[in-house]
Amino acid sequence: MQINWNELHQYRENNRVEAKKAVGGLPLSIWETYSAFANTAGGFILLGVEEQPDKSLRAIELPDPEKLVTNFWNTVNDRQKVNVNILTNKNVNIVEANGHRIIVIEIPRADRRDRPIYIGADPFAGSYRRNGEGDYHCSKDEVRNMMRDQSDISQDLRVLEQLGLDAFDYESVRRYRIRWQTLRPNHVWENLEDEDFLHKIGCVGRAESGTIHPTAAGILMFGFEYEIVKEFPNYFLDYQEHDDETIRWTDRIISTTGEWSGNLFDFYYRVYNRITQIIKTPFKLQGDTRIDDTPVHKAMREALANALIHANHYDRRGLVIHRYPKKITVANPGSLRISKDDAIFGGVSDPRNATLIKLFNLIEIGERSGSGLPNIFDIWKNEDWQEPKLEEQFNPDRTILSLVLSQQNSKEVAINGCDKVKVSTSDSHKQKIINYLTDNGVSKAGELANLLGVTGARVRVLMSQLTAEGAVVVDGANRNRTYRLK
C-alpha cells in the first residue's frame, strides 16, 4: 500500500491528520487524539512521521512497526484504557512512505450512540475533541450533550412535569390549527378541544402520576418564552438583518422581548417572511393567479425549519440567523448527529427532535427522509450559485449553514479570441455551449449536461436564455428536442 501524501496534506489543512513520533513505544498522546478524532469528525494518526518547520510531513525511521501495531490493538481493546474500540483491521495499516515504513491509523467519526469516546474510567475526565489548535479536553456540558444524544428516544418526547398547560400560548396554537385545517379540511381532529388536539400531535403527555403536562416539543413549539427557559435555560432565538457585513445589525427579532410568544412556531413565520424579501421572484402565472413560490423559497423554508428542528436547545448559545443583502447564515446550537458528508448527500435521517419534525410536517414544512439539506444544495447548483457551506464548531457545539444568493466565483476565460475578461459561470457555460454547437452542429440537452457537468434542468435554463438572446434555435419537442446555432 502506498500512502497518498497529497490527500493527507489536504486532510492536515482541515486538522484531520496528526503526526506523531514513535520511538520505542506508542506515544501517550495517541489516546487523547484517538478520543478527539472519534468525538469530532474523524482523522488520521501517523506514527513514524515528523513535522517540518514549514508544516510539511516527513517520514522517519520507525523500528519494528509490527510490534507497535500489536501494542496498539492490545491497548485499544483494553476497557481500562479506552471505553470503546470503534476500529477494524482496515483502519490500521503499515505503509511505505519515502522509503520508510510508517503506521497509518484512520479514526472514523464515532456513531453518536458510542460517543463520548474517552480514555480511562471517567468520561468527564477522559473525553477530548479536536479544534484548530489540536486536541482539547471536553467541558462537562459537551460530555453531557454527547450522552444526551446517545438515546434512541427523541429528546423532545419528555413530559415536563414541572409545567402546566397554562405554559402554552393558545394564540400560537390557534394560528397553527388554522394552517393545519386549511391543509387538512374535514379531518377527524378538526373539532377537538385544544388539549385533546395537542395530545394527538405529541405536545402534551401523561406523567406517571396521571396528570397531563406539556412535552418538550410542545413547550418549544407553542410555549411562552419565560416558560420554555424553565426546561431549556439557554434557549434563545435571534434574527438579525444587516445592510452589509461591516454593520452590526439594522433590524432584529429576538425571543426575549416579551412582545410576542418567543416560541419556535411564531419565530419561524416572523423570520421566514423577512428572509424571503431578498429573494427575486419571477413573474409567473397559473391561470389568473400569480405564483410567488420558487425552489429558492422552498430551500429557505427547509434551512429555517431544519435549524429549529435539529437544534440542541439545551446547549449553550442560542439559534442565530444573519440576513445580508446576498447572504444568509443559520447557526443553531448542537453538533450534527451524522457525518457532514451523510448530511449533504442525504438518505440518512437521525433526528434529535422527532416530534418537532412531525409538528412542522403537519403544516407541510420540512422533510422527514433526510432530503432537506441535499435539496438545498441541488437548488443552489441549479441556480448556479456558490455552493452552500455547512460547518461544525465545538465548545460550544454549533452547526452553521451559509447560503450565498449569487453566482459562483467568476472565471477568467477568453471569448472569441479577445483578451481574457471576467465572466460569470453562467456566461462561461453559455460560451462552452456555443463552442460545442459550432463544432458539432446540433446537440441534445443530455449531451450538454455531460459537457458542463450540470443537471438537465440547468441546461434547459441556459438554453432558454440563449434562445431568448437569439443565439440558439430549438427543433423538435420533449425527448426529440435538439439545439443548434441560429
N, C-alpha and C positions, 0 to 999 in steps of 0.2 A: 504494500500500500504506500502510495506517495502522497505526502501532505500538500494541500493546495495553499501555498503561502499567501497568495493574493486574497483568497477568501478569508483566511484567518486575520490578515491585516485589516480587512474591511470590518470583520466582527470586532476587532480590537478598537476601532474607532467608535463603536457603539458600546464599549465597556463590556464585551462578552467574551473576552479572552484574557486569561490570567497566566502569565509565565512565571514558573517557579523553579528555582534550582533545587535539585535533589541530590545531595552528596551524602552517601552513607545511609540514607533512610528517607522516609516521607517527611516533608516539611510540616510542622504543626499547623501552619495557617491553611493547609489544604482543606481542613474540615470546616473552617469558617467560610471558605469560598464555596465549598460544596453546598452548605446551607444557604448562602447568599444567592447563588445562581438558581437553586431549586425554588426558592421563595420569590424570585423576581421573574426573569424572562429566559432563564437557561443560559448556557455559555460553555466555553471550552477551558479546561485546565491543561496546560502544557508543562510536563516535567522534563527537565533537561534543556531548558531554553532560558536565555537571559536577555534582558532588555538593554539595548544600546543607548548612548546619550541622546540620539536623535529619535528615540522611542521605537525604533525598529527592533525586530526579534532576531536572535542568532542562536542556532543550535550549538550545544556544547557536549563534551563527552559525558555520558551517563552510564556509570558502571552497573552492570547486572540489572537491566530494566525488567527482566522476567521476575526477579526476586521482589522488586518494588511493586510490580503488579499483584503478585501474590499477597504481599503485605497490605496493599490497598483493599483487596477483596476481603481479607480477614477482618480488617477494621470496619469497613462499611457495612458488613453483616453483623457486627457486634452491637447489640442494642444498648450496651453500656456506653458506647461511644456516639452512635448515631441512631435516632429513633426509627427511621425508615430508610431502607435501601430502595431507591427508585431506578437503579441502573440494571441493564442486562449486559451480556457479554459483548454485544455490538458497540456498547458505549465506551469501552476501554480498549485501546489498540497501541501496539508498538509500531512506529512508522519510521521510514527513512527521511531524513531532512538534512540536506547539505553534507552528506557523508557521515552523518551521525544518526544513531537510533535514539528517538525520544518517545515519550508516552503522551498520548493524546486522550484525555478523558472528556467526553461530551456529557454535560449535565443538562437534562431537559428541564423545562418548567414543570414543577410538580403539580399533579392534579390537586384541585382545591380541597378534596377530601383528605389528602395527605398533609397538606400544609397546616401548621408550620413544620418545616424540616429543621430539626435542631440537634445540637451536639450536647452530650451529657444527659442528665435526667430531668432538667428543668427547662421547659420551653421559654420561659421569660428570661432565663439567663443565657440560653444557648441558641437563640434564633437570630439569624443575620439576613440582611438584604444587600442589594447592590445599588450603588448610585455612581455618579460621575467621578467620585473620589475613591472608589474601591468598595470594600465590604464595610458595613456598619452594623452595629448592634441594634436590633429592633426595639422600639419602645413597647411598653405594655399595651398601649392602645392598638398598635399594629398586630401584636400577637393575638389580642382578643378578637380583632376583626377577622384574622385568618381562622381562628377557632370557630367564630360565628358562621363563617362561610362553609365550614365542613358539613353542616347538616343538610340533608336532602329535603327537610321540611322547610317550606318557604318562610322566610323571616317575617313576612307581613301577615301571617295567619295567627300570630299570637293574640290571645284575648287579653285586653288590658284591664284588669280588674280594678285598678285604681281610678278608672274613668267611668263616668256615667254617660247615658245617651244625650244629656244636655251639653256634652262636649262638641256635638255636631252643629255646624251652621246649616240649618234646614233650608235657607235660601239657596245655598250651593246644591243641596240635594234636589230642590225643586227645579233648578236650572238643568241639572243633569237628567232628571226624569223627563223634562220636556224634549231634550235632544234624543233621549232613548226612545220615547214614544213616537217621535217623528220617524225614526228609522224602523220601528217595530210596531206599527199600528195594530190594535186589536190583540195584543199579546195577553196571555193569561195573567201576567203580573200587573197589568195596567191599573187595576183598581185596588191594589193592595195598599194598606196603610204604610206610611214611611218606614216604621220599624220592621214590618214584615218584608218590605221590599229590600231594605238594607241587609236583612238576614239572608235573603235569597242570593244576593250578589256578593256575599262574603264580607260585608262591612261591620256586622255585629256577630257575636258568638256567645255561647253559654259557658260560664265558668263552672268549675266542679261543684260549687255551692248551688248551682241552678240559676243564678242571676245573670242578666243579659248586660253585656258591655261592648264597647267598640273593639274591633280588631285593629292591629297596627295599620293595615291597609286602609281601613275605614277612616281612622283618625287622620292619616296623611292626606287622603283624598278629599274629605269633607269637613274636617275639624277646624276649630278656631286655632290660630297660631299659638295663642297662650296656653291652649290645652295640648297641642302637639308637642311642645317643648317639655312637657312633663314626662313623656316617654323618650323623646329624642332631644336631649339638651342642646345639641349642636345644630339643630335644624335651622336652616336659613336659606332663603331664595332671593337671588339678586339678579336683576336685569339692568344693563347699562347701555346707553346709546352714546356714541362718540362721533363727532364730526370728522375727526381723524385720530390716528394712533398717538398723537402727542398731547391730546386733550384728555383730562381725567374722565369726565363724562358730562353730557349736556342734558340728559334726562335719565330717570332711574325709577325702577319699580322694585320694592323690597317687601318682604313678608312681615316685617316687624312694626309697620306704621300704625296698625290698629284701625286704619281707614277702610280695610277690606279684610276678608277672612284670613288670608295668608296661607290657604291650603293649596295642594297640587292642582286640583281641578280649576280653580279660579285663576291661578298663576298661568296655567297653560294657555287659556284663551286670552288673557291680557297680553301675554308676551307674543303669542303667535300672530295676533293682529298687528303688532308693532313690527315684527320681523318681516312680514310679507310686504311692507311698504317699500322695501328696496328691491323687490323682485319685479322685473319687467313682465308685463302681461300682454301678449299679442292679442290683437282684435280677432276674435273667433266667435262665430255664431252657430248655435244648434237650433234650427228652426228660427224663431224670432228672439231667442234668448242668448245673450252674450255669455260665453264660457270663460270664467276668470281663473279657473283652476288649471295648473300646469304640472308637469312632472317635478319641477323645482319646488312648487308649493307642497307637493306630497313629500318630497325629501325633507323639507323643513319641518313638517309635522312629525316625520319619523325621528329626526335628530332631536327635537324638543321632547317628544314622548319618551324616547329611549333614555335620555338623561334623567328625567323624572322617575321613570320606572326602575331603572337599574342602579340608581344611586344607593350607596350605603348611608342612609340618613342618620345612623348612629355615629358616623365618623366626624372627625374634626373638619372645620371649614365647610361652608355650605355650597350650594349649587350656584355657579356664577355664569352668566351669559353676557358677552360683549357684542354689540352690533356696531360695525363700522360701515361706511358707505359701500364697500365692496368686500366685506369680510364679516363672518360671524364665528365666534368661538364659544363652545359649550363645554364647561368644565364641571364635572359632578364628583362628589366625594365617593371614594371606593375604587378599588382596582378591578380589572376585568376578571371574570370568573373562568374564562377560557383564554387561550393564547390570542395574541393580537392577529396573527395570520388566520386563525379559525374565525375570528370575529369578522374580518374583512372578506374572507372567502365565502362564509355563510354555510348554512345547512346544519350548524351546531347551535343548539339553544340550551342554555343553562341559567335560567333567570334567578336573580336574587329575590325578587318580589313578584311571585307568580300571580297573586291576587290583583296587584296593580295592573299587570298586563291584561287580565280579564276585564277589569273596570274600564280601561281605555278601549279595549276591543269592542265592548258592548256599545260604544258610541262610534265605532269604526275608525278608531285612531290606533296606529301601531300594528306591528306584525307579530305573530306568535312563533313562526317557524325559523327564527334566526336569519331572516332575509332582509330585515330593515336596513342594516348598515351596508350590505352588498348592494341594495337598491340605490342607496345614496351615491356610492362610488360609481355605479353604472350610469346614473343620471348625469353626474358631473362629467363623465367621459363623453357621453353623447352631446353634452353642451360644449365640449372642447374646452372645458375649464381646468384650472390647476387641480390636480388630484387632491382629494381631501386628505388631511393629515390626522392620524389617530395616534395618540401617545399616552403612556402611563407615567405617572410620577409617584414617588413613595415618600413616606414620612413628612407629611401625611399622604395617604393614598388618594390619588386623583386620576380620573380618566378625562382626557381633553380631545375634543373633536374640533378641528379648524376647517372652515368651509370658505374658500375664496370664490367670489362670484365674478370671475373674469377669466379671460382666455389664458392658456398656458403661456409660459415664458416665451417671448418672441424668439424666432430663429433667424439667423443671418443666412440668406440664400441669394443666389444670382438668378435674375429673371431676364430672359431674352438677351443674354449676353451683356447686360448692363452691369455697372458696379454693384457690389453687394449692398443690400438695403435691409432694414429691419421690417419683417412682416410677421403677422400673427400665424399661429399654427394652422388656422383655418385657411388663410391665404396660401400657405405652403402646401396644404393638401390640394387646394384647387389647382395650383401650378403643376403638381405631380399628375393630376388627372388630365390636364390639358396636354402635358408632355406625352402621357401614355396614349391618349386618343390620337395625337399627332403621329405616333409611331405605329399604332395598331388599327386605327380607323374606327373601330366600333368596340364596345365593351358592355358587359352586364354589371349590375351592382355588386354581385358576389366577387367578381374579379377585382373590382376597385377596392372593395373592403379588404381583401387579402393584400392588395398592393399597399394600402395605407395602414393596415393593422388596426382598423376601427370596426365598429358594428355596421350592419346593413342599414340600420336606422340613421346612423350618422352620415353614411354615403347618400342616402335619399335626401337628407337636409342639404348637403353640399351640392347635389345635382339640381335640386330645386333652385338654389341660389344661382348656379351657373346658367340654368335655363332662363331665369328671370333677367340675368345680366346679358342675355343674348349670345352667350358663348357656346352653348350646347343645345342640341336638338334631341328630343325623345321620340323613339319609334316603338310602336307596339304597346302592350299593356300587361300588367301583372307579371307572370313568370317569363313572358316573352319580351319584356321591356328591355330595350338597348339604348345606348347613348353614343352620340357621335358629335364631332365639332360642326358648328353651323357653317 
